[in-house]
Amino acid sequence: MPTAQPPHNVFLALRERLPPDPERTALVFEEESLSFRALVERSENAARHLVAIGIGRGDRVAAIAQNRPEMLFLYYAAARIGAIFVPMNPNLSEPELTYAFGHSGAKILFHDAASGEGVAAGIAAERRRPIEGLCDAAPGAALPPAEAVGPGDDFLIIYTSGTTGNPKAILLDHAAQVAAARALAGMWDIGPGDTTLVALPLGFLYGLSTAAAAGLQAGGKVVLLRRFHPRDVLEALVAHGATIFHGVPTMYSMMLEYCEQQDRHFDLSGVREIICAGAPLPLEMRRRFSARFGAALQDYYAMTECTPVFGRYSRDPRPVPEGSAGLAAPGLRYRIVRPDGSDCAPGEQGEFLVRAAATVKEYFGAPEQTAAAMVDGYFRSGDLGHRDADGFFFITGRIKDIIIRGGANISPSEVEGALISHQAVQDVSVVGGPDRIFGEVPVAFVIRRAGSAVSAEALVAHAEARLADFKVPRTVRFIDAFPLGKTGKVDKAALKRMLESGDDR
C-alpha cells in the first residue's frame, strides 16, 4: 500500500486533522478551550487580517508576546497565505528586538501589552499592532487557495540566542516544518489521544514547533501555559492529564528544587514522555527526577537548524543506555567526522554532521555563514560524540565548550555529571577558567540543595574519586542561581565573565 503523501504546507497539515471529529478539543489556554474547527477558523480569520493590512505571499510578519493562542494563530495564518512568520523571544532586550525586526525585513510586529509598553516601544508606531486584535473581522479580505502555498516556500525565520555578536537567522520552509512534525509524531507515537503541555516560549522553535505544532498536527490536544513556573507546570501536568511535556534541564532542576523546598509531591507517572533537550542532561538529575515524580526523564537531541536528530522511540522496548541521546530520528542522515573531515571508525568520537527531517534552508541574509555551516548537504552540528554497535548515539561534548588544559581535552558535561552526583548538589555548571601554567582549567559553579552546607573541599574530593586528576575542578564557586540565556539555558559566557571580574553573585 503506498505511503500517504505529506500535506502541501503547514496550514493543510492542521486542516487535515479536522475529521473525524472537528469539535474535539485542540487548544486549551487558561479558561478558554478551542476545538480543531475553531482553531482552523481563527487561523483563517487571522490570515484575513494579515491580508487586510497588506501582508501577502513572501512578506515577513513578526510577533513578540508571552505564550498565548494568537502566536499559534499567526503561525498557521502565515502558512495559509504564504507569508513568512518571524516569532520573537519575549525576553529580548529593546536593541535585540530592533535588530531582529530590521534584519528580517518584517513589515509589521504584533505584540502583547507588556512588550508594547517595553521592548517594542522603539519600533515605529505604524509598524506595530496589538496581538489581541489579530482575529478581529476583516471584511472583504479574500484568501487565496490554501493549496497555492508550496512545500518549498519559505515559512519561518527563527533567531538563535547567540552569546556573542548578532543572532543567526535560521530560515525554514514548509516542507521542513511538515516533515519535522511527522517525524516527531512517529518517534514519540503522538496521536489524538495525547495531551501536550507547553510551557516553553513560543518565540523559539522548541516550544512553537517541536512541542505545540507537532502535538496539534498529530491530532492531539495542546495545553498552553503563559510562562514557565515549576508549580504551575506540575499542577497543570496533573490537572490536565498531560501525556507529553518538553523542557530544558534548568526547568527540571527548578521543578525538583520547588518540590524539595516546599515538600510537595506530584505523581507524574501518567506523563508517558517527559523530554529534555537544549543542554546535556546529567544522569544524576535523571535519577532524582524519576525517584521524586515516578516518571522517566529522557534525553532528546536536536538543534534549531536540524530537527529531530536523536531520541528514544516510544514503541522500542529496549532501554536507552545510560548517557545516550537515543537512536537516529526518522529520516535522519548523518556522518561522524574527524577534524580533517574524514569519517570516524565505529565507536570513534568525532563531530556530528546531520541532515534531519527539518534542516535549515539557509542563514537568512548570511550566505557566508550558510556555506561555512554546510558540508555536502549536511549541517555541521559542532557537537562531539559517537555511535555504539547497537545504533545508540552519545553526545560527549561541544567543540566550542571543550576545556583544553595543557593540551588535554576536558568535556564540561562529564565534570558536571560527576559533581551533580553528590547528594548536596542541586545543579552545577562547569566552564574553562584562565590558568598561568595550563592555559585553561575547569571551574565549577555549584548551586547547593536546600539546607546543605557542603564545602568546596568536599566536592573536590568527590570529583577526585570519579574523574581523572586533570579533569578535577580545583576551584568550586557557590552561587544562588545561574545566569540564564534567552532560552532558559545556563549562560556559560556570563559565568566566564564572573570569573574574570571576580563576581560570584
N, C-alpha and C positions, 0 to 999 in steps of 0.2 A: 504494500500500500504506500503510495507516495507521501512524503512528508509535507504537511501543510506549509504553504509559503508564509513568511512573516509579513505583518501588515506593512503597508507602504510608508507610513510615517507614525510619529508618536501619538497624534490625536486618534488616528484609526485604531492604534493598539489599545487605547482606552475604550473607544466606542464599541469595539467588537466584544467587550465584556458586558454589554447590556443584557443580552439573553443569557440564561433562560428567564431570569427574574430581575428586571431593571429596577425594581423597587427595593431590593435588598440594600443594606447599608454599605456605603463605600467609605465615608469620611466622617469622623467624629471630632469636634473641636469645642471644648468647654461644654456649653449647654446645647449645642447645635449638632444635628445629625443630618447627613445628606445621603440620599440614595445614589446609585450609579446614574440613574436618569437625571437627577438634579445636578450631579457633578458635571455631566456632559452639557446640560443646558446652561449652567452658569459659565462654563468654559466658553461656550459659543457666544453667550452674552458679552463676556469679556473680549472675545475676538471682534464682535461688532463694535465695541467701544474703541478698540485699537484702530479699526478701520476708520471710524468716525473722526478720530483725531489725527489721521494721516499716516498711520503705520501700515505698511504693506509688505509684500514679499521681499525678503532680504534686508529689511530695516531692522535696526537693533533697538530693543526696548529693555531698560534696566529696572531693577527693583531692589529696595533695601527695607527690610522690616524684620521684626521678630516673627517667629513662626505663626502663620495664620493661613486660612484656606486660600486667600487671594494669591498667595505665592504659587500654589498649585494651579489655580485658575489661569494665571499668567503663563505657566509652563505649557499647559495644554492649549491656551488661546494662541500663543505664538506658533505652536505646532500647527494649529488649524489653518492659519493664513500664510505660513511660510516665513514668518518673521524670526528673528534670532533673539533668544532670551538671554539676558545678562544678569543673573542673580548676584547680589552682593551680600557679604557678611555684615550683619548689623553691628558688629564690634569694630568696624573700620573707623579710623580717625577721619576728620574732615579732609586733610590732604590726600590720604589714601583713596577715599571715595572720589574726590575730584579728579585724581589721576586716572582711576579705572574708568570713570564715566567718560572722560575725554578720550582716553586711549581706545575705548571700544567703539566710539562713534555713535553711541546711543542717541536717539532723538529725544527720548523722554525718560524721566526717572519717576517711578511710582514709589511712594514712601509711606510709612505709618506715622502716627503723630509724634512719637519720640524722635525718630530720625529727622522728620521735617523741621522740628524745632532745634535740632542739634547738627549732626554731621552733614545733612543735606542742605543746610541753610546757605552754604557757599555756592551752590549751583543756581543759575539764573531762574527766577520765579516762573518764567514762561516754559521752562524745561522740566518743571516738577509738577506732580499731581498726587493728591492723596490716594492711597491704595484702597481706602474704604469705599470709594465710589466706582470701583472698577467694573462692577456688574450692573451699574445703572443702565436703564434702557437707552439704546442708541437708535432712534427711529431712522429708517431709510438706509441704514448701513448694511448693504448686501454682502454676503460672504461668497468667495469663490468656491468651487467644488473642493471638498476635502481631499480628494484623490489627486488634485493638481500639485500637491507638495510631494516631491520625490525622496527616496531614501538617501540620495547623495546630497540633498540640500543642507546647507549649514543650519544648525539649530541652537547650539549652546556656546556661549563663551564663559568659561569659568576662570576666575582669577585665583591663583595659588597664593599662599601666605608665605612669601619668602622672608628670610631673616635679614637679608641684605639687598639693597637696590630695589628696583620696582618689581612687583609680582609678574609672573608669566601669565599670559592669557591663553588658555587652552581651548581650542576650537574643536567641537564635536558635531557630527552630522546626525540625521535621523536614523540612518542605518545603525550607527553605533549605539544610540540610546535604546532602540528597539531590541537589538541583539543582546545588549547587556542585561536588560530586564528578563529576557527569556533564559539567558544563561544562569542568572542568579536564581530564578524560579526553579530551574532544573536542578541546580546544585542543592538547594535547600528544600526542594519539594513544596514550594509555596503554592497555595491554591485558594479557592473560595472559602474554605473552612478556617483560614488563618486570620489572625488579627495582629498587625504590626504596630507597635507603639513607637512613635517617632519623637525624640527629644533633641536629636542633633539639629543644628541650624539648617534651614532650607536654602541658605545662601551658599552652601557647599554641596558638591556632588554626592558625598556620602549620605547626607540627610535627604537631599532632594530626589536623587535618582536611585541609589542603592537601597535606601530604606523605603521612602514614600512611593515613588513611581513604580518600583518593582513590585511592591505589595498590591497596588491598585491594578496594575496591568496583568497581574496573575489572578485577578478577580477577588482578592481578599479585602478585608476591612483595614483601614488605617486610622489610628487614634493619634491625633496631633497635639502635642503639648507646646505651649507658647515658648518655653525655655526649659533648660535642664535645671532641676534641683533634685538632689538624691531622694528626699522624702516624697516629692510629687511623683517621681518616676516609680518608686517602689509601690506606692499606694495605687497608682494607675495600672501597673502591671497586674496586680491582683484584682482590682475592681473591674477591669475590662476583660479579664481572662485572656490577656495577650499571649500569643504563641511565638512571636518573633520580636527581638529587640536588638538594636545596634548601638554600639558606643565605642569610645576610645578608652585606653587604660586609666586615664585620670578620672573619668566618670565612675568606673567600677571601684577605684580606690576610694572615692568620696562616698559611694554607697556603703562600702564596708565601714568606713570611719563613722558615718552617721549612725548606723545600727549599733556599732560597738559603743559609741559615746552615749547614745540615748537608750541603750539596752532594749532595742526594738527587734522584733523578729518578723520576717516575711517569708512565706513559703512560695518560692518561685518554681517549684517542680513542674508546674504546668506550662512554663515557658520553654518550649522544646528547642529553640535556637536562640542562644544568647551570644552574640557575635561581637568580637573585639578586633578593631583594626586601627591603623593610623600610627602605631608605635609598637615596639616589642612588648609582648605580654609576659611578665615574669611568671615562672612556673609556680612560685610560692603564692602569688596573688590568685592564680587559678585555683590552687588547692584551698586557700582560705575562703574564697568566694563559694566554692562548691560546698564546703563544710557549713558555712553560715546560712546559705539560701537553699540548699538541696537541689541545685541545678548546676549543670556544667557550663563553664565559660570557655568558648572556643576561639582559637585564632583564625583570622581571615586576612589575606594579603591582597591588596590592590593599590592602585595609585589613581589620582585624578586623570592622568594620561592613559591609563590602561586598567580596564575593569571587566570582569573579575579575573584574578590571576590564580591564587591558591586558596583552597579551603577544604572543609570537611563535607562530604556528601551525606545528606540525611539518610539515604537508603543503604549506605555502605556500612555493614555491621562491624567492620574491622576498626579497632581502636586506633586513633591517630597517635603515633609515637610521641613521647614527651619531647617538647622543643620543636616539633614540626608544625609548619603552617598548613599542612594538608596536601591534597592532590592537585593536579592541574585542573583548572576550571574548564567547563565546556567550551570548546572552540579555541583553547589556548595553543599557541605555538611558542616555543622557547628555545634559547640556546644558553649555555653556561660557558663563559669565555675567560681566558687568561688576559692579563694586561696587554699582551701583544695581539689580541683578537682571535687567537686560535682556540679551538674548542677544548674544554676540560675533559679529562678522563672521568669515567664513572666514579662518583664519590669525592672527586676533587673540588675544592672550593674555587669559585670564580664569580664574575659579575653576571647577573641575570639579564639577558636580552629577551624581551617578551613582545608578543603581538596577541592581544586579547580580543574578546568579542567587541568591546568598545575600545578603540585605540585613537589617540589624538590625531586629528587630521593635520593640524599644524599649530605652532605657536602664533597666534594672530598678530600680524604686523611685525613678525620677527623671523624672517627666512633663515638667517644665520643660526639662530637658536634651534630652529627646526632641523636644519641639516646636521648640527652637532649632536642632536638627541637621537637620531635615527641611524641604524646600520642595516642596510639591505632590507628595509621594511620592518625591522624590529626596533622597539624602543629601548634605549639604554636606561635601565632602572636605577643604577647607582647603588644597588643593594648586592651584597655578597652572600653566597650560600652554596648548597649542593643538593643533589638528589640521591636518595638511597636506592638500594636494589629493588625495593617494593614500590617505587614510584612516589614516595613521600618527599616533600621539599622542606629544606631547613634554611631559614634566614639567619646568618651568623653575624651580620654587621652591615653598616652603611659606609661606603667608601669615604665620604666626607667626614664621618664621625669617628673613624678609626684613630686611636691614640697611638702615636709612634714614639715609644720610649727607648731611646738609644738604639734605634733601628729595628726593634721588635714591635710587632703589631698587637694592639690590645683592643678587643671589641667591648665598648661600654656596656652592651646588653648582658654580656657574660658576667661582668663585675656586678652589675645591678642585680642579676639573678642570685648571686652568692650572698649579697648583703640583705636582700629582702627576705631571705630565708630565716633571718634572725627574728624571733618572736616579738621583739620590741620595736621592729621597724614597720612603719605604716607604708612608706613609699621612699624611693631612692632614685636619684638621677646622677650619672657619672659623666664628667667632662674631662677634657685634657687641660691641665694647667702647666704654665711655663716652668722649666727647671734648668738651672745653670749647667748641670752636668749632663743630664739625659735629654735635654731639649724639651721634653713633654712627659708628664706623669699623670696617672689617673687621680682625680679628686672627686670625692663622693659628697653630695648634698643629700641629707637624710631628714625625713620627717618621722619623728618618734610616734609610736602608738600612744593613745591617751593614757596618762598615768605612768608612763615609762620614764625612767631616768638613766637609760643605758648610756655608757660613756663611749667616747671615740676610741679609746684603747680597747674596749671590749669588742667593738665592731671590727677593728683592725685584726684582732686575734681570731675573730670568727671568719674573716676573709682568708686569713693565712691558712686555716685548716681546709679550705676549699679551692684555693687558687694557687697557681704557680707564683713564686715570690715576686716576679717582675710585674705581675698583674695586680698585686695588692695595693689599694689606695692607702697611702700613709697619712693622708690628710682627709679628715672627715669633718664636715661642717653641718651643723644642725640648723634647720630652717623651719619656720612655722607653716609656710605654704610656698609652692613653687610658682615662679612667674609662668604664666600661660600665654601661648601664642593665640592667634585669631581663631584657630580651630579647636582650642581647648587642650592641645598637647603641650607638654613641658617645653618652655622656650630655653633651649640649651645655650643659645647665644647670649641671652640675658644672664644666665648663670656664669658664663665665662666673663662677662663684664663685671659681675660681682667680685670674681676672683681678682681681676685687675684693679678694682677700686678698693678692695678690702671690705666691701659692704656685704653683710650676710642677711640683711633684712629682707 
